[in-house]
Amino acid sequence: MDSARLNLFFNRLQALVDCPARVAVCQIASALRGLDPPTRSDQFIVIRDVVAGFVLQLRRIRDTERYSLLQDVFTGRDTAKVAQILESWLAHEPRVLDPRVRAVLNHVEVQFRSRARCRLAYLARLGHVSPCHLSKLVHMETGRCLTEHVRRARVDGATKLMLSNPSRPLRQVAKAVGYGDESDLCKNFKLVTGCSPKQYVRLSQTIAGDAGSSPSANH
């Protein structure tokens, strides 16, 4: 693939930084359709990683959605597949949740640091339903179990702490987001992001560096 098309793609991404998330993702998917680097080539890997970096920077997108989208992007084996992944995300219209479920999930997003306030019994009282019914209701409404929502909220919090201060000890991060110790954090972090906390920080720093020194900056 010639460098002019690649430079045009990176320039297009830079112009989308301040756009609403759905507009930006739509434009990225469209731009990817015009690229055809060899599957799993160095060019494809750079393109995929920069797209992933852009996903990390998207505004007005829930962090749990961001992680899911980021994981999916990394499963893409060529640009057409990555474009399809982005288009599938665009096609997913968020549904209006049951008010009880919304109240519980809003609570989890704020109180994820507290183990006591994220226990099933406590959340069931908050939603005015039985623990069993709440579990079924959350899964039916969101497609994820309640434990997964708590995990994602905590990993989201951990990510913010790590990216703001990469040298902060993981044991401190773990305590700050409601986990008992570093190993507990690492286990749950990998379940959400597919990598360890340290790998995630390195990846974020690498992607940020690649995006800042895209091919367009070298020509």
Backbone as CSV, one residue per row, in Angstrom:
resi,resn,N_x,N_y,N_z,CA_x,CA_y,CA_z,C_x,C_y,C_z
1,MET,0.856,-1.190,0.000,0.000,0.000,0.000,0.893,1.242,0.000
2,ASP,0.570,2.221,-0.873,1.438,3.375,-1.001,1.317,4.291,0.221
3,SER,2.389,5.033,0.481,2.450,5.877,1.678,1.452,7.031,1.622
4,ALA,1.103,7.492,0.423,0.172,8.618,0.303,-1.198,8.250,0.879
5,ARG,-1.684,7.055,0.578,-2.991,6.606,1.102,-2.922,6.421,2.606
6,LEU,-1.785,5.900,3.074,-1.630,5.705,4.508,-1.587,7.050,5.237
7,ASN,-0.873,8.010,4.679,-0.811,9.345,5.281,-2.187,9.998,5.314
8,LEU,-2.943,9.822,4.242,-4.290,10.383,4.171,-5.172,9.804,5.270
9,PHE,-5.017,8.497,5.518,-5.798,7.826,6.561,-5.468,8.406,7.933
10,PHE,-4.170,8.542,8.247,-3.781,9.073,9.552,-4.219,10.528,9.716
11,ASN,-4.130,11.306,8.640,-4.592,12.696,8.704,-6.093,12.758,8.963
12,ARG,-6.815,11.825,8.362,-8.264,11.785,8.557,-8.597,11.474,10.009
13,LEU,-7.848,10.566,10.613,-8.069,10.243,12.020,-7.828,11.456,12.903
14,GLN,-6.755,12.179,12.629,-6.440,13.348,13.450,-7.555,14.388,13.390
15,ALA,-8.215,14.495,12.238,-9.285,15.471,12.076,-10.555,15.069,12.814
16,LEU,-10.614,13.802,13.254,-11.827,13.304,13.906,-11.763,13.337,15.429
17,VAL,-10.643,13.794,15.970,-10.426,13.724,17.412,-11.546,14.374,18.221
18,ASP,-12.041,15.494,17.773,-13.044,16.236,18.546,-14.485,15.944,18.118
19,CYS,-14.663,14.998,17.218,-16.018,14.663,16.756,-16.738,13.792,17.783
20,PRO,-18.078,13.784,17.776,-18.822,12.841,18.619,-18.405,11.410,18.284
21,ALA,-18.460,10.535,19.280,-17.950,9.173,19.128,-18.538,8.448,17.924
22,ARG,-19.866,8.495,17.765,-20.495,7.743,16.685,-20.087,8.279,15.314
23,VAL,-19.953,9.587,15.203,-19.524,10.184,13.938,-18.098,9.753,13.627
24,ALA,-17.233,9.828,14.639,-15.831,9.472,14.456,-15.687,8.006,14.051
25,VAL,-16.377,7.117,14.739,-16.269,5.685,14.433,-16.791,5.392,13.036
26,CYS,-17.870,6.047,12.643,-18.422,5.866,11.298,-17.399,6.277,10.239
27,GLN,-16.736,7.412,10.473,-15.734,7.901,9.525,-14.511,6.983,9.476
28,ILE,-14.111,6.467,10.641,-12.965,5.546,10.675,-13.284,4.280,9.894
29,ALA,-14.470,3.726,10.120,-14.875,2.509,9.413,-14.869,2.735,7.912
30,SER,-15.378,3.891,7.496,-15.406,4.225,6.074,-13.989,4.334,5.514
31,ALA,-13.107,4.983,6.262,-11.726,5.149,5.812,-11.005,3.807,5.719
32,LEU,-11.305,2.909,6.653,-10.657,1.593,6.653,-11.026,0.778,5.419
33,ARG,-12.249,1.009,4.924,-12.704,0.269,3.751,-11.846,0.572,2.525
34,GLY,-11.172,1.721,2.546,-10.341,2.089,1.404,-8.898,1.633,1.518
35,LEU,-8.581,0.923,2.586,-7.216,0.445,2.796,-7.164,-1.068,2.591
36,ASP,-6.073,-1.538,2.044,-5.962,-2.987,1.832,-4.535,-3.494,2.019
37,PRO,-3.942,-3.227,3.194,-2.597,-3.769,3.436,-2.678,-5.280,3.584
38,PRO,-1.600,-5.986,3.300,-1.606,-7.447,3.474,-2.015,-7.838,4.887
39,THR,-2.806,-8.893,4.994,-3.286,-9.355,6.291,-2.125,-9.611,7.249
40,ARG,-2.250,-9.076,8.456,-1.252,-9.252,9.508,0.131,-8.708,9.136
41,SER,0.189,-7.824,8.148,1.463,-7.202,7.794,1.802,-6.127,8.811
42,ASP,3.026,-5.613,8.754,3.422,-4.538,9.665,2.525,-3.321,9.467
43,GLN,2.172,-3.038,8.214,1.297,-1.895,7.938,-0.069,-2.076,8.598
44,PHE,-0.622,-3.283,8.474,-1.928,-3.533,9.091,-1.850,-3.377,10.601
45,ILE,-0.799,-3.905,11.211,-0.664,-3.841,12.668,-0.571,-2.391,13.138
46,VAL,0.165,-1.559,12.409,0.253,-0.136,12.764,-1.123,0.515,12.650
47,ILE,-1.834,0.237,11.560,-3.167,0.804,11.352,-4.107,0.378,12.467
48,ARG,-4.106,-0.916,12.773,-4.983,-1.440,13.825,-4.661,-0.815,15.171
49,ASP,-3.370,-0.697,15.489,-2.974,-0.141,16.784,-3.351,1.333,16.896
50,VAL,-3.224,2.079,15.814,-3.587,3.493,15.857,-5.098,3.649,15.978
51,VAL,-5.856,2.775,15.303,-7.319,2.789,15.460,-7.677,2.479,16.910
52,ALA,-6.982,1.504,17.502,-7.225,1.173,18.913,-6.907,2.372,19.799
53,GLY,-5.839,3.077,19.483,-5.493,4.276,20.238,-6.564,5.336,20.120
54,PHE,-7.164,5.427,18.942,-8.240,6.391,18.747,-9.459,6.009,19.582
55,VAL,-9.733,4.707,19.652,-10.844,4.224,20.481,-10.630,4.634,21.941
56,LEU,-9.380,4.565,22.404,-9.069,4.950,23.776,-9.362,6.425,24.029
57,GLN,-9.273,7.234,22.981,-9.455,8.679,23.141,-10.897,9.142,22.907
58,LEU,-11.754,8.268,22.440,-13.121,8.673,22.116,-13.823,9.298,23.315
59,ARG,-14.541,10.360,23.066,-15.294,11.033,24.109,-16.751,10.598,24.056
60,ARG,-17.440,10.816,25.155,-18.873,10.523,25.249,-19.188,9.064,24.919
61,ILE,-18.340,8.179,25.397,-18.578,6.747,25.242,-18.305,6.099,26.593
62,ARG,-19.199,5.251,27.013,-19.029,4.579,28.299,-17.760,3.730,28.266
63,ASP,-17.029,3.744,29.376,-15.756,3.030,29.394,-15.932,1.532,29.203
64,THR,-17.047,0.982,29.695,-17.273,-0.441,29.476,-17.442,-0.741,27.983
65,GLU,-18.110,0.170,27.265,-18.233,0.015,25.810,-16.862,0.152,25.154
66,ARG,-16.073,1.092,25.656,-14.743,1.322,25.089,-13.883,0.062,25.187
67,TYR,-13.902,-0.595,26.350,-13.095,-1.802,26.527,-13.550,-2.913,25.587
68,SER,-14.868,-3.086,25.476,-15.395,-4.125,24.593,-14.993,-3.856,23.149
69,LEU,-15.137,-2.599,22.726,-14.787,-2.235,21.364,-13.291,-2.406,21.120
70,LEU,-12.486,-2.025,22.112,-11.039,-2.158,21.998,-10.639,-3.625,21.850
71,GLN,-11.233,-4.491,22.655,-10.945,-5.919,22.555,-11.314,-6.450,21.181
72,ASP,-12.468,-6.028,20.672,-12.925,-6.501,19.363,-11.991,-6.035,18.245
73,VAL,-11.537,-4.787,18.344,-10.630,-4.262,17.324,-9.366,-5.111,17.243
74,PHE,-8.872,-5.543,18.397,-7.651,-6.340,18.405,-7.848,-7.765,17.896
75,THR,-9.101,-8.179,17.701,-9.341,-9.499,17.113,-9.371,-9.425,15.593
76,GLY,-9.452,-8.214,15.049,-9.515,-8.062,13.598,-8.248,-8.536,12.916
77,ARG,-8.413,-9.292,11.855,-7.252,-9.850,11.154,-6.915,-9.101,9.867
78,ASP,-7.770,-8.168,9.486,-7.474,-7.303,8.349,-8.320,-6.040,8.490
79,THR,-8.073,-5.059,7.637,-8.773,-3.792,7.790,-10.275,-3.926,7.544
80,ALA,-10.668,-4.827,6.649,-12.096,-5.019,6.384,-12.803,-5.543,7.627
81,LYS,-12.143,-6.442,8.350,-12.727,-7.001,9.568,-12.824,-5.930,10.655
82,VAL,-11.793,-5.105,10.791,-11.832,-4.028,11.784,-12.950,-3.051,11.444
83,ALA,-13.105,-2.734,10.157,-14.194,-1.848,9.733,-15.544,-2.463,10.075
84,GLN,-15.679,-3.763,9.860,-16.933,-4.465,10.177,-17.220,-4.414,11.673
85,ILE,-16.187,-4.554,12.495,-16.334,-4.488,13.951,-16.848,-3.109,14.369
86,LEU,-16.264,-2.071,13.788,-16.694,-0.709,14.114,-18.136,-0.473,13.666
87,GLU,-18.481,-0.975,12.498,-19.846,-0.804,11.983,-20.853,-1.575,12.826
88,SER,-20.440,-2.720,13.347,-21.332,-3.496,14.216,-21.601,-2.739,15.507
89,TRP,-20.570,-2.072,16.024,-20.754,-1.254,17.222,-21.718,-0.108,16.943
90,LEU,-21.598,0.503,15.780,-22.491,1.605,15.412,-23.940,1.143,15.306
91,ALA,-24.109,-0.091,14.843,-25.463,-0.608,14.622,-26.172,-0.960,15.917
92,HIS,-25.389,-1.043,17.010,-25.977,-1.415,18.301,-26.572,-0.190,18.965
93,GLU,-27.881,-0.107,18.974,-28.567,1.008,19.612,-28.822,0.678,21.075
94,PRO,-28.332,1.485,21.999,-28.583,1.201,23.421,-30.068,1.246,23.745
95,ARG,-30.545,0.243,24.424,-31.964,0.176,24.767,-32.241,0.926,26.072
96,VAL,-33.513,1.263,26.243,-33.923,1.907,27.489,-34.033,0.829,28.555
97,LEU,-33.254,0.970,29.610,-33.211,-0.054,30.648,-34.363,0.082,31.622
98,ASP,-34.701,-1.027,32.237,-35.653,-1.036,33.344,-35.135,-0.053,34.398
99,PRO,-35.992,0.827,34.913,-35.546,1.839,35.889,-34.817,1.252,37.089
100,ARG,-35.222,0.060,37.525,-34.556,-0.571,38.666,-33.121,-0.950,38.315
101,VAL,-32.953,-1.474,37.106,-31.613,-1.852,36.650,-30.747,-0.610,36.471
102,ARG,-31.323,0.429,35.877,-30.566,1.661,35.677,-30.125,2.252,37.013
103,ALA,-31.005,2.228,38.006,-30.661,2.776,39.326,-29.511,1.991,39.954
104,VAL,-29.572,0.670,39.824,-28.522,-0.180,40.401,-27.193,0.045,39.683
105,LEU,-27.213,0.108,38.354,-25.971,0.289,37.601,-25.371,1.673,37.823
106,ASN,-26.226,2.678,37.944,-25.727,4.022,38.260,-25.045,4.028,39.627
107,HIS,-25.648,3.296,40.564,-25.072,3.184,41.909,-23.705,2.501,41.843
108,VAL,-23.610,1.434,41.079,-22.352,0.693,40.956,-21.257,1.583,40.363
109,GLU,-21.596,2.388,39.376,-20.609,3.254,38.735,-20.025,4.276,39.716
110,VAL,-20.805,4.638,40.725,-20.347,5.634,41.702,-19.713,4.979,42.923
111,GLN,-20.286,3.844,43.344,-19.886,3.220,44.610,-19.035,1.958,44.441
112,PHE,-18.426,1.772,43.264,-17.678,0.534,43.012,-16.522,0.320,43.985
113,ARG,-16.047,1.380,44.623,-14.921,1.244,45.564,-15.333,0.531,46.851
114,SER,-16.617,0.554,47.147,-17.115,-0.042,48.393,-17.610,-1.464,48.151
115,ARG,-16.974,-2.416,48.798,-17.412,-3.804,48.655,-18.816,-4.004,49.223
116,ALA,-19.050,-3.398,50.382,-20.344,-3.568,51.044,-21.490,-3.053,50.180
117,ARG,-21.274,-1.919,49.519,-22.333,-1.300,48.737,-22.476,-1.885,47.337
118,CYS,-21.634,-2.866,47.013,-21.749,-3.536,45.718,-22.118,-5.004,45.872
119,ARG,-22.446,-5.407,47.097,-22.895,-6.780,47.312,-24.319,-6.936,46.776
120,LEU,-24.629,-8.142,46.336,-25.924,-8.409,45.722,-27.080,-8.057,46.649
121,ALA,-26.973,-8.409,47.905,-28.066,-8.147,48.849,-28.320,-6.649,48.983
122,TYR,-27.243,-5.874,49.051,-27.380,-4.421,49.181,-28.024,-3.841,47.921
123,LEU,-27.561,-4.273,46.755,-28.089,-3.759,45.494,-29.540,-4.160,45.278
124,ALA,-29.898,-5.346,45.757,-31.283,-5.803,45.629,-32.217,-4.909,46.449
125,ARG,-31.769,-4.539,47.630,-32.577,-3.628,48.450,-32.721,-2.275,47.755
126,LEU,-31.659,-1.849,47.120,-31.680,-0.584,46.398,-32.685,-0.629,45.240
127,GLY,-32.756,-1.777,44.598,-33.672,-1.931,43.468,-35.053,-2.392,43.855
128,HIS,-35.257,-2.640,45.164,-36.559,-3.069,45.687,-37.031,-4.385,45.057
129,VAL,-36.075,-5.297,44.880,-36.393,-6.624,44.364,-35.565,-7.644,45.132
130,SER,-35.865,-8.921,44.947,-35.082,-9.955,45.608,-33.730,-10.095,44.911
131,PRO,-32.719,-10.588,45.607,-31.412,-10.774,44.976,-31.481,-11.638,43.719
132,CYS,-32.240,-12.715,43.780,-32.361,-13.622,42.632,-32.990,-12.897,41.443
133,HIS,-34.048,-12.143,41.720,-34.737,-11.444,40.638,-33.853,-10.349,40.049
134,LEU,-33.085,-9.663,40.893,-32.196,-8.618,40.392,-31.149,-9.214,39.454
135,SER,-30.584,-10.331,39.852,-29.572,-10.981,39.013,-30.135,-11.319,37.643
136,LYS,-31.318,-11.889,37.624,-31.959,-12.258,36.351,-32.314,-11.022,35.538
137,LEU,-32.790,-9.993,36.218,-33.222,-8.775,35.547,-32.039,-8.059,34.887
138,VAL,-30.935,-7.946,35.615,-29.758,-7.284,35.071,-29.230,-8.031,33.851
139,HIS,-29.180,-9.344,33.955,-28.681,-10.141,32.830,-29.612,-10.049,31.630
140,MET,-30.890,-10.075,31.869,-31.869,-9.996,30.793,-31.814,-8.635,30.096
141,GLU,-31.623,-7.570,30.878,-31.643,-6.216,30.335,-30.326,-5.826,29.654
142,THR,-29.207,-6.335,30.149,-27.904,-5.878,29.648,-27.080,-6.948,28.946
143,GLY,-27.451,-8.216,29.162,-26.665,-9.286,28.568,-25.431,-9.637,29.379
144,ARG,-25.264,-8.971,30.517,-24.125,-9.240,31.396,-24.633,-9.459,32.816
145,CYS,-23.901,-10.262,33.570,-24.287,-10.476,34.955,-23.865,-9.261,35.789
146,LEU,-24.445,-9.143,36.961,-24.165,-8.003,37.831,-22.690,-7.955,38.230
147,THR,-22.108,-9.112,38.469,-20.686,-9.177,38.833,-19.815,-8.554,37.750
148,GLU,-20.196,-8.778,36.498,-19.439,-8.211,35.382,-19.520,-6.690,35.371
149,HIS,-20.675,-6.143,35.697,-20.818,-4.686,35.741,-19.944,-4.082,36.843
150,VAL,-19.914,-4.751,37.993,-19.065,-4.275,39.093,-17.596,-4.362,38.685
151,ARG,-17.239,-5.483,38.067,-15.851,-5.667,37.631,-15.437,-4.570,36.656
152,ARG,-16.272,-4.288,35.686,-15.939,-3.285,34.681,-15.832,-1.885,35.285
153,ALA,-16.693,-1.592,36.242,-16.614,-0.285,36.905,-15.290,-0.147,37.656
154,ARG,-14.870,-1.212,38.323,-13.614,-1.170,39.075,-12.403,-1.098,38.152
155,VAL,-12.445,-1.851,37.059,-11.345,-1.807,36.103,-11.271,-0.433,35.447
156,ASP,-12.423,0.158,35.176,-12.465,1.515,34.639,-11.773,2.478,35.602
157,GLY,-12.116,2.370,36.873,-11.492,3.221,37.886,-9.997,2.978,37.978
158,ALA,-9.601,1.711,37.923,-8.177,1.372,37.995,-7.419,1.938,36.804
159,THR,-8.025,1.857,35.636,-7.377,2.368,34.427,-7.119,3.860,34.531
160,LYS,-8.104,4.598,35.009,-7.941,6.048,35.159,-6.789,6.373,36.116
161,LEU,-6.709,5.622,37.216,-5.642,5.863,38.189,-4.273,5.541,37.596
162,MET,-4.179,4.432,36.871,-2.892,4.008,36.317,-2.412,4.933,35.218
163,LEU,-3.325,5.374,34.363,-2.921,6.243,33.263,-2.565,7.643,33.755
164,SER,-3.197,8.066,34.844,-2.871,9.391,35.387,-1.551,9.380,36.146
165,ASN,-1.187,8.182,36.688,0.069,8.060,37.425,0.614,6.639,37.237
166,PRO,1.299,6.378,36.108,1.780,5.025,35.784,2.704,4.414,36.822
167,SER,3.356,5.240,37.648,4.290,4.700,38.642,3.603,4.316,39.954
168,ARG,2.314,4.559,40.049,1.604,4.236,41.292,1.581,2.723,41.500
169,PRO,1.949,2.238,42.675,1.969,0.788,42.932,0.594,0.150,42.714
170,LEU,0.577,-1.025,42.119,-0.690,-1.690,41.825,-1.456,-2.046,43.091
171,ARG,-0.755,-2.293,44.181,-1.456,-2.617,45.423,-2.301,-1.422,45.883
172,GLN,-1.789,-0.214,45.653,-2.550,0.991,46.000,-3.747,1.164,45.076
173,VAL,-3.532,0.887,43.796,-4.633,0.974,42.827,-5.725,-0.015,43.198
174,ALA,-5.311,-1.237,43.554,-6.271,-2.278,43.913,-7.141,-1.845,45.091
175,LYS,-6.509,-1.340,46.131,-7.245,-0.894,47.320,-8.181,0.258,46.983
176,ALA,-7.729,1.149,46.098,-8.505,2.344,45.774,-9.784,2.030,45.010
177,VAL,-9.817,0.889,44.313,-11.010,0.572,43.512,-11.824,-0.594,44.078
178,GLY,-11.476,-1.033,45.276,-12.316,-2.039,45.921,-11.833,-3.466,45.857
179,TYR,-10.599,-3.682,45.387,-10.063,-5.042,45.362,-9.182,-5.277,46.585
180,GLY,-9.104,-6.542,47.008,-8.368,-6.860,48.224,-6.872,-6.731,48.082
181,ASP,-6.352,-7.092,46.899,-4.908,-7.019,46.699,-4.585,-6.930,45.213
182,GLU,-3.302,-6.868,44.928,-2.825,-6.695,43.557,-3.227,-7.857,42.655
183,SER,-3.149,-9.079,43.156,-3.487,-10.246,42.331,-4.962,-10.254,41.950
184,ASP,-5.808,-9.803,42.867,-7.237,-9.708,42.593,-7.497,-8.700,41.476
185,LEU,-6.803,-7.578,41.550,-6.924,-6.560,40.505,-6.467,-7.123,39.164
186,CYS,-5.298,-7.743,39.144,-4.737,-8.256,37.891,-5.652,-9.292,37.237
187,LYS,-6.206,-10.172,38.051,-7.100,-11.212,37.519,-8.324,-10.591,36.863
188,ASN,-8.962,-9.672,37.545,-10.170,-9.041,37.020,-9.865,-8.094,35.867
189,PHE,-8.730,-7.417,35.928,-8.334,-6.511,34.860,-8.163,-7.283,33.552
190,LYS,-7.545,-8.450,33.638,-7.323,-9.241,32.425,-8.629,-9.785,31.867
191,LEU,-9.585,-10.085,32.732,-10.880,-10.560,32.264,-11.597,-9.500,31.437
192,VAL,-11.399,-8.239,31.778,-12.072,-7.147,31.071,-11.303,-6.715,29.827
193,THR,-9.997,-6.508,29.965,-9.223,-5.918,28.869,-8.446,-6.928,28.034
194,GLY,-8.246,-8.136,28.574,-7.468,-9.128,27.844,-5.974,-9.027,28.085
195,CYS,-5.553,-8.099,28.945,-4.134,-7.975,29.253,-3.973,-7.572,30.714
196,SER,-2.740,-7.604,31.182,-2.477,-7.223,32.569,-2.475,-5.702,32.690
197,PRO,-2.600,-5.173,33.909,-2.540,-3.714,34.082,-1.271,-3.096,33.500
198,LYS,-0.116,-3.719,33.750,1.146,-3.169,33.251,1.196,-3.207,31.732
199,GLN,0.686,-4.301,31.137,0.646,-4.386,29.687,-0.267,-3.303,29.111
200,TYR,-1.380,-3.058,29.792,-2.341,-2.063,29.323,-1.722,-0.665,29.327
201,VAL,-1.007,-0.339,30.387,-0.356,0.974,30.476,0.693,1.110,29.381
202,ARG,1.500,0.065,29.187,2.534,0.113,28.137,1.893,0.272,26.766
203,LEU,0.816,-0.476,26.536,0.111,-0.400,25.256,-0.437,1.005,25.022
204,SER,-1.044,1.577,26.041,-1.613,2.919,25.924,-0.522,3.937,25.612
205,GLN,0.623,3.807,26.278,1.728,4.733,26.053,2.306,4.558,24.650
206,THR,2.403,3.298,24.193,2.925,3.019,22.859,1.999,3.559,21.786
207,ILE,0.693,3.322,21.974,-0.291,3.797,21.000,-0.292,5.311,20.943
208,ALA,-0.216,5.942,22.102,-0.194,7.405,22.145,1.029,7.927,21.407
209,GLY,2.159,7.245,21.577,3.378,7.657,20.883,3.275,7.458,19.393
210,ASP,2.676,6.318,18.977,2.508,6.038,17.553,1.573,7.043,16.899
211,ALA,0.495,7.378,17.619,-0.471,8.325,17.066,0.160,9.706,16.925
212,GLY,1.037,10.034,17.869,1.680,11.346,17.826,2.756,11.434,16.771
213,SER,3.277,10.269,16.343,4.312,10.258,15.316,3.872,9.410,14.134
214,SER,2.614,9.617,13.708,2.066,8.865,12.587,2.854,9.180,11.332
215,PRO,2.747,8.324,10.290,3.512,8.522,9.072,3.356,9.916,8.469
216,SER,2.190,10.540,8.694,1.963,11.866,8.133,2.948,12.895,8.695
217,ALA,3.436,12.598,9.925,4.365,13.546,10.554,5.773,13.412,10.013
218,ASN,5.998,12.301,9.276,7.352,12.019,8.795,7.527,12.329,7.322
219,HIS,6.536,12.914,6.704,6.614,13.214,5.274,6.288,14.666,5.035
